[in-house]
Amino acid sequence: MHGIGGSAGAGILLVSAAPTPSAGVVALLLFALGTAISMTLTTAAFGALLTRGPVARKVNLLIPALGILSLIFGVWYGVDAL
């Protein structure tokens, strides 16, 4: 979902297909609003799933490992950027 909403190509196609510049602006604003709402709902659904029931216990066991892997990736990425 983020790939579609974050794509500049989709926005350019949307604006270029509009019959007038003002219609293009309105279409782009509606697209951005719809993208923000859909990302919010998806994030809330995943958050609710990960914080309830048996999934929450499994996720809590993975948190330290995921944190270490994220730290390793961040250091690797930072060093590579230098």
GUKOL-61177 format. One record per atom (N, C-alpha, C): residue in one letter; chain; y, z, x; atom name. Coordinates in nm, 3 decimals. Example, Ala and Ser with C-alpha at 12.3 -4.5 7.8 and 13.67 -1.06 7.14 Angstrom:
2
{atom "A"; "A"; {-0.569; 0.780; 1.319}; "N"};
{atom "A"; "A"; {-0.450; 0.780; 1.230}; "CA"};
{atom "A"; "A"; {-0.330; 0.780; 1.320}; "C"};
{atom "S"; "A"; {-0.225; 0.708; 1.285}; "N"};
{atom "S"; "A"; {-0.106; 0.714; 1.367}; "CA"};
{atom "S"; "A"; {0.003; 0.787; 1.290}; "C"};
% end
This chain:
82
{atom "M"; "A"; {-0.118; 0.000; 0.082}; "N"};
{atom "M"; "A"; {0.000; 0.000; 0.000}; "CA"};
{atom "M"; "A"; {0.125; 0.000; 0.088}; "C"};
{atom "H"; "A"; {0.124; 0.077; 0.195}; "N"};
{atom "H"; "A"; {0.241; 0.082; 0.280}; "CA"};
{atom "H"; "A"; {0.266; -0.052; 0.346}; "C"};
{atom "G"; "A"; {0.160; -0.123; 0.382}; "N"};
{atom "G"; "A"; {0.177; -0.253; 0.445}; "CA"};
{atom "G"; "A"; {0.248; -0.351; 0.355}; "C"};
{atom "I"; "A"; {0.218; -0.346; 0.226}; "N"};
{atom "I"; "A"; {0.282; -0.438; 0.132}; "CA"};
{atom "I"; "A"; {0.428; -0.397; 0.111}; "C"};
{atom "G"; "A"; {0.451; -0.268; 0.089}; "N"};
{atom "G"; "A"; {0.586; -0.220; 0.061}; "CA"};
{atom "G"; "A"; {0.676; -0.227; 0.183}; "C"};
{atom "G"; "A"; {0.619; -0.208; 0.301}; "N"};
{atom "G"; "A"; {0.698; -0.208; 0.422}; "CA"};
{atom "G"; "A"; {0.717; -0.346; 0.483}; "C"};
{atom "S"; "A"; {0.663; -0.447; 0.418}; "N"};
{atom "S"; "A"; {0.669; -0.582; 0.473}; "CA"};
{atom "S"; "A"; {0.805; -0.647; 0.445}; "C"};
{atom "A"; "A"; {0.870; -0.686; 0.550}; "N"};
{atom "A"; "A"; {0.998; -0.756; 0.533}; "CA"};
{atom "A"; "A"; {0.975; -0.893; 0.469}; "C"};
{atom "G"; "A"; {0.858; -0.951; 0.494}; "N"};
{atom "G"; "A"; {0.827; -1.081; 0.436}; "CA"};
{atom "G"; "A"; {0.825; -1.078; 0.285}; "C"};
{atom "A"; "A"; {0.769; -0.972; 0.227}; "N"};
{atom "A"; "A"; {0.765; -0.960; 0.081}; "CA"};
{atom "A"; "A"; {0.907; -0.948; 0.025}; "C"};
{atom "G"; "A"; {0.991; -0.874; 0.092}; "N"};
{atom "G"; "A"; {1.130; -0.861; 0.047}; "CA"};
{atom "G"; "A"; {1.207; -0.992; 0.056}; "C"};
{atom "I"; "A"; {1.185; -1.065; 0.164}; "N"};
{atom "I"; "A"; {1.252; -1.194; 0.181}; "CA"};
{atom "I"; "A"; {1.207; -1.293; 0.075}; "C"};
{atom "L"; "A"; {1.076; -1.297; 0.048}; "N"};
{atom "L"; "A"; {1.026; -1.387; -0.057}; "CA"};
{atom "L"; "A"; {1.082; -1.348; -0.193}; "C"};
{atom "L"; "A"; {1.089; -1.220; -0.219}; "N"};
{atom "L"; "A"; {1.140; -1.173; -0.347}; "CA"};
{atom "L"; "A"; {1.286; -1.213; -0.367}; "C"};
{atom "V"; "A"; {1.368; -1.191; -0.266}; "N"};
{atom "V"; "A"; {1.511; -1.225; -0.276}; "CA"};
{atom "V"; "A"; {1.531; -1.376; -0.283}; "C"};
{atom "S"; "A"; {1.454; -1.450; -0.205}; "N"};
{atom "S"; "A"; {1.473; -1.596; -0.204}; "CA"};
{atom "S"; "A"; {1.426; -1.661; -0.334}; "C"};
{atom "A"; "A"; {1.336; -1.596; -0.408}; "N"};
{atom "A"; "A"; {1.288; -1.653; -0.534}; "CA"};
{atom "A"; "A"; {1.382; -1.623; -0.651}; "C"};
{atom "A"; "A"; {1.477; -1.534; -0.631}; "N"};
{atom "A"; "A"; {1.569; -1.498; -0.739}; "CA"};
{atom "A"; "A"; {1.667; -1.612; -0.764}; "C"};
{atom "P"; "A"; {1.703; -1.633; -0.890}; "N"};
{atom "P"; "A"; {1.793; -1.744; -0.922}; "CA"};
{atom "P"; "A"; {1.938; -1.723; -0.876}; "C"};
{atom "T"; "A"; {1.983; -1.597; -0.867}; "N"};
{atom "T"; "A"; {2.120; -1.568; -0.823}; "CA"};
{atom "T"; "A"; {2.115; -1.455; -0.720}; "C"};
{atom "P"; "A"; {2.219; -1.445; -0.638}; "N"};
{atom "P"; "A"; {2.220; -1.334; -0.542}; "CA"};
{atom "P"; "A"; {2.214; -1.196; -0.607}; "C"};
{atom "S"; "A"; {2.283; -1.179; -0.720}; "N"};
{atom "S"; "A"; {2.279; -1.048; -0.786}; "CA"};
{atom "S"; "A"; {2.140; -1.018; -0.841}; "C"};
{atom "A"; "A"; {2.071; -1.119; -0.891}; "N"};
{atom "A"; "A"; {1.934; -1.099; -0.938}; "CA"};
{atom "A"; "A"; {1.843; -1.064; -0.820}; "C"};
{atom "G"; "A"; {1.870; -1.122; -0.704}; "N"};
{atom "G"; "A"; {1.794; -1.089; -0.585}; "CA"};
{atom "G"; "A"; {1.812; -0.945; -0.543}; "C"};
{atom "V"; "A"; {1.934; -0.896; -0.551}; "N"};
{atom "V"; "A"; {1.963; -0.757; -0.516}; "CA"};
{atom "V"; "A"; {1.893; -0.663; -0.614}; "C"};
{atom "V"; "A"; {1.900; -0.694; -0.743}; "N"};
{atom "V"; "A"; {1.834; -0.610; -0.844}; "CA"};
{atom "V"; "A"; {1.683; -0.611; -0.822}; "C"};
{atom "A"; "A"; {1.627; -0.729; -0.796}; "N"};
{atom "A"; "A"; {1.483; -0.738; -0.773}; "CA"};
{atom "A"; "A"; {1.443; -0.659; -0.649}; "C"};
{atom "L"; "A"; {1.522; -0.667; -0.544}; "N"};
{atom "L"; "A"; {1.491; -0.593; -0.422}; "CA"};
{atom "L"; "A"; {1.500; -0.442; -0.445}; "C"};
{atom "L"; "A"; {1.600; -0.398; -0.520}; "N"};
{atom "L"; "A"; {1.613; -0.255; -0.551}; "CA"};
{atom "L"; "A"; {1.494; -0.205; -0.635}; "C"};
{atom "L"; "A"; {1.454; -0.286; -0.734}; "N"};
{atom "L"; "A"; {1.339; -0.247; -0.816}; "CA"};
{atom "L"; "A"; {1.210; -0.245; -0.733}; "C"};
{atom "F"; "A"; {1.196; -0.341; -0.643}; "N"};
{atom "F"; "A"; {1.080; -0.344; -0.555}; "CA"};
{atom "F"; "A"; {1.077; -0.220; -0.466}; "C"};
{atom "A"; "A"; {1.191; -0.185; -0.409}; "N"};
{atom "A"; "A"; {1.198; -0.067; -0.322}; "CA"};
{atom "A"; "A"; {1.169; 0.061; -0.401}; "C"};
{atom "L"; "A"; {1.222; 0.071; -0.521}; "N"};
{atom "L"; "A"; {1.197; 0.188; -0.605}; "CA"};
{atom "L"; "A"; {1.049; 0.198; -0.642}; "C"};
{atom "G"; "A"; {0.991; 0.086; -0.682}; "N"};
{atom "G"; "A"; {0.849; 0.084; -0.716}; "CA"};
{atom "G"; "A"; {0.761; 0.120; -0.598}; "C"};
{atom "T"; "A"; {0.797; 0.070; -0.481}; "N"};
{atom "T"; "A"; {0.722; 0.101; -0.359}; "CA"};
{atom "T"; "A"; {0.731; 0.249; -0.328}; "C"};
{atom "A"; "A"; {0.849; 0.306; -0.337}; "N"};
{atom "A"; "A"; {0.867; 0.449; -0.308}; "CA"};
{atom "A"; "A"; {0.788; 0.535; -0.407}; "C"};
{atom "I"; "A"; {0.791; 0.499; -0.533}; "N"};
{atom "I"; "A"; {0.717; 0.576; -0.635}; "CA"};
{atom "I"; "A"; {0.567; 0.565; -0.611}; "C"};
{atom "S"; "A"; {0.519; 0.444; -0.585}; "N"};
{atom "S"; "A"; {0.375; 0.428; -0.565}; "CA"};
{atom "S"; "A"; {0.327; 0.500; -0.439}; "C"};
{atom "M"; "A"; {0.405; 0.499; -0.333}; "N"};
{atom "M"; "A"; {0.367; 0.573; -0.212}; "CA"};
{atom "M"; "A"; {0.368; 0.723; -0.237}; "C"};
{atom "T"; "A"; {0.463; 0.771; -0.314}; "N"};
{atom "T"; "A"; {0.469; 0.913; -0.347}; "CA"};
{atom "T"; "A"; {0.347; 0.956; -0.428}; "C"};
{atom "L"; "A"; {0.311; 0.877; -0.528}; "N"};
{atom "L"; "A"; {0.196; 0.910; -0.610}; "CA"};
{atom "L"; "A"; {0.066; 0.905; -0.530}; "C"};
{atom "T"; "A"; {0.053; 0.806; -0.443}; "N"};
{atom "T"; "A"; {-0.067; 0.796; -0.360}; "CA"};
{atom "T"; "A"; {-0.078; 0.914; -0.265}; "C"};
{atom "T"; "A"; {0.033; 0.951; -0.203}; "N"};
{atom "T"; "A"; {0.034; 1.065; -0.112}; "CA"};
{atom "T"; "A"; {0.001; 1.194; -0.186}; "C"};
{atom "A"; "A"; {0.056; 1.212; -0.305}; "N"};
{atom "A"; "A"; {0.027; 1.331; -0.384}; "CA"};
{atom "A"; "A"; {-0.120; 1.337; -0.423}; "C"};
{atom "A"; "A"; {-0.178; 1.222; -0.457}; "N"};
{atom "A"; "A"; {-0.320; 1.219; -0.495}; "CA"};
{atom "A"; "A"; {-0.408; 1.256; -0.376}; "C"};
{atom "F"; "A"; {-0.379; 1.198; -0.259}; "N"};
{atom "F"; "A"; {-0.457; 1.232; -0.140}; "CA"};
{atom "F"; "A"; {-0.438; 1.378; -0.102}; "C"};
{atom "G"; "A"; {-0.317; 1.428; -0.114}; "N"};
{atom "G"; "A"; {-0.289; 1.569; -0.083}; "CA"};
{atom "G"; "A"; {-0.366; 1.662; -0.176}; "C"};
{atom "A"; "A"; {-0.368; 1.628; -0.304}; "N"};
{atom "A"; "A"; {-0.441; 1.711; -0.401}; "CA"};
{atom "A"; "A"; {-0.591; 1.708; -0.370}; "C"};
{atom "L"; "A"; {-0.642; 1.593; -0.335}; "N"};
{atom "L"; "A"; {-0.783; 1.579; -0.302}; "CA"};
{atom "L"; "A"; {-0.820; 1.661; -0.179}; "C"};
{atom "L"; "A"; {-0.734; 1.658; -0.079}; "N"};
{atom "L"; "A"; {-0.765; 1.725; 0.047}; "CA"};
{atom "L"; "A"; {-0.743; 1.876; 0.044}; "C"};
{atom "T"; "A"; {-0.682; 1.928; -0.059}; "N"};
{atom "T"; "A"; {-0.655; 2.072; -0.064}; "CA"};
{atom "T"; "A"; {-0.738; 2.145; -0.169}; "C"};
{atom "R"; "A"; {-0.835; 2.079; -0.229}; "N"};
{atom "R"; "A"; {-0.915; 2.142; -0.334}; "CA"};
{atom "R"; "A"; {-1.064; 2.127; -0.307}; "C"};
{atom "G"; "A"; {-1.138; 2.228; -0.348}; "N"};
{atom "G"; "A"; {-1.283; 2.224; -0.350}; "CA"};
{atom "G"; "A"; {-1.349; 2.210; -0.214}; "C"};
{atom "P"; "A"; {-1.465; 2.148; -0.214}; "N"};
{atom "P"; "A"; {-1.544; 2.138; -0.091}; "CA"};
{atom "P"; "A"; {-1.477; 2.049; 0.015}; "C"};
{atom "V"; "A"; {-1.396; 1.955; -0.028}; "N"};
{atom "V"; "A"; {-1.328; 1.868; 0.068}; "CA"};
{atom "V"; "A"; {-1.233; 1.950; 0.153}; "C"};
{atom "A"; "A"; {-1.165; 2.047; 0.093}; "N"};
{atom "A"; "A"; {-1.069; 2.130; 0.166}; "CA"};
{atom "A"; "A"; {-1.138; 2.207; 0.278}; "C"};
{atom "R"; "A"; {-1.257; 2.258; 0.253}; "N"};
{atom "R"; "A"; {-1.329; 2.333; 0.357}; "CA"};
{atom "R"; "A"; {-1.366; 2.243; 0.473}; "C"};
{atom "K"; "A"; {-1.408; 2.121; 0.443}; "N"};
{atom "K"; "A"; {-1.444; 2.026; 0.549}; "CA"};
{atom "K"; "A"; {-1.321; 1.982; 0.627}; "C"};
{atom "V"; "A"; {-1.211; 1.959; 0.557}; "N"};
{atom "V"; "A"; {-1.088; 1.918; 0.624}; "CA"};
{atom "V"; "A"; {-1.039; 2.030; 0.716}; "C"};
{atom "N"; "A"; {-1.048; 2.154; 0.670}; "N"};
{atom "N"; "A"; {-1.005; 2.266; 0.753}; "CA"};
{atom "N"; "A"; {-1.084; 2.276; 0.882}; "C"};
{atom "L"; "A"; {-1.210; 2.236; 0.880}; "N"};
{atom "L"; "A"; {-1.290; 2.235; 1.002}; "CA"};
{atom "L"; "A"; {-1.246; 2.123; 1.097}; "C"};
{atom "L"; "A"; {-1.196; 2.014; 1.041}; "N"};
{atom "L"; "A"; {-1.156; 1.899; 1.122}; "CA"};
{atom "L"; "A"; {-1.014; 1.908; 1.178}; "C"};
{atom "I"; "A"; {-0.933; 1.994; 1.122}; "N"};
{atom "I"; "A"; {-0.791; 2.000; 1.161}; "CA"};
{atom "I"; "A"; {-0.772; 2.021; 1.312}; "C"};
{atom "P"; "A"; {-0.840; 2.115; 1.377}; "N"};
{atom "P"; "A"; {-0.820; 2.130; 1.522}; "CA"};
{atom "P"; "A"; {-0.857; 2.004; 1.600}; "C"};
{atom "A"; "A"; {-0.967; 1.942; 1.565}; "N"};
{atom "A"; "A"; {-1.009; 1.820; 1.635}; "CA"};
{atom "A"; "A"; {-0.908; 1.707; 1.613}; "C"};
{atom "L"; "A"; {-0.861; 1.692; 1.490}; "N"};
{atom "L"; "A"; {-0.762; 1.588; 1.462}; "CA"};
{atom "L"; "A"; {-0.631; 1.615; 1.536}; "C"};
{atom "G"; "A"; {-0.593; 1.742; 1.547}; "N"};
{atom "G"; "A"; {-0.472; 1.776; 1.621}; "CA"};
{atom "G"; "A"; {-0.484; 1.742; 1.768}; "C"};
{atom "I"; "A"; {-0.599; 1.773; 1.828}; "N"};
{atom "I"; "A"; {-0.621; 1.741; 1.969}; "CA"};
{atom "I"; "A"; {-0.623; 1.590; 1.991}; "C"};
{atom "L"; "A"; {-0.692; 1.518; 1.903}; "N"};
{atom "L"; "A"; {-0.694; 1.371; 1.916}; "CA"};
{atom "L"; "A"; {-0.554; 1.312; 1.900}; "C"};
{atom "S"; "A"; {-0.476; 1.366; 1.809}; "N"};
{atom "S"; "A"; {-0.339; 1.318; 1.791}; "CA"};
{atom "S"; "A"; {-0.254; 1.345; 1.915}; "C"};
{atom "L"; "A"; {-0.272; 1.462; 1.974}; "N"};
{atom "L"; "A"; {-0.198; 1.495; 2.095}; "CA"};
{atom "L"; "A"; {-0.237; 1.402; 2.210}; "C"};
{atom "I"; "A"; {-0.366; 1.377; 2.227}; "N"};
{atom "I"; "A"; {-0.413; 1.286; 2.332}; "CA"};
{atom "I"; "A"; {-0.355; 1.147; 2.311}; "C"};
{atom "F"; "A"; {-0.360; 1.099; 2.186}; "N"};
{atom "F"; "A"; {-0.305; 0.967; 2.157}; "CA"};
{atom "F"; "A"; {-0.155; 0.963; 2.186}; "C"};
{atom "G"; "A"; {-0.082; 1.066; 2.146}; "N"};
{atom "G"; "A"; {0.062; 1.069; 2.170}; "CA"};
{atom "G"; "A"; {0.097; 1.068; 2.317}; "C"};
{atom "V"; "A"; {0.022; 1.144; 2.397}; "N"};
{atom "V"; "A"; {0.046; 1.146; 2.542}; "CA"};
{atom "V"; "A"; {0.013; 1.008; 2.601}; "C"};
{atom "W"; "A"; {-0.101; 0.953; 2.561}; "N"};
{atom "W"; "A"; {-0.140; 0.820; 2.611}; "CA"};
{atom "W"; "A"; {-0.033; 0.716; 2.575}; "C"};
{atom "Y"; "A"; {0.012; 0.719; 2.450}; "N"};
{atom "Y"; "A"; {0.112; 0.622; 2.405}; "CA"};
{atom "Y"; "A"; {0.245; 0.640; 2.480}; "C"};
{atom "G"; "A"; {0.285; 0.766; 2.500}; "N"};
{atom "G"; "A"; {0.409; 0.793; 2.573}; "CA"};
{atom "G"; "A"; {0.402; 0.748; 2.717}; "C"};
{atom "V"; "A"; {0.289; 0.775; 2.783}; "N"};
{atom "V"; "A"; {0.272; 0.734; 2.923}; "CA"};
{atom "V"; "A"; {0.271; 0.582; 2.932}; "C"};
{atom "D"; "A"; {0.203; 0.518; 2.838}; "N"};
{atom "D"; "A"; {0.198; 0.372; 2.839}; "CA"};
{atom "D"; "A"; {0.336; 0.310; 2.815}; "C"};
{atom "A"; "A"; {0.420; 0.378; 2.736}; "N"};
{atom "A"; "A"; {0.554; 0.327; 2.708}; "CA"};
{atom "A"; "A"; {0.645; 0.334; 2.831}; "C"};
{atom "L"; "A"; {0.615; 0.428; 2.920}; "N"};
{atom "L"; "A"; {0.696; 0.440; 3.040}; "CA"};
{atom "L"; "A"; {0.670; 0.324; 3.132}; "C"};
% end
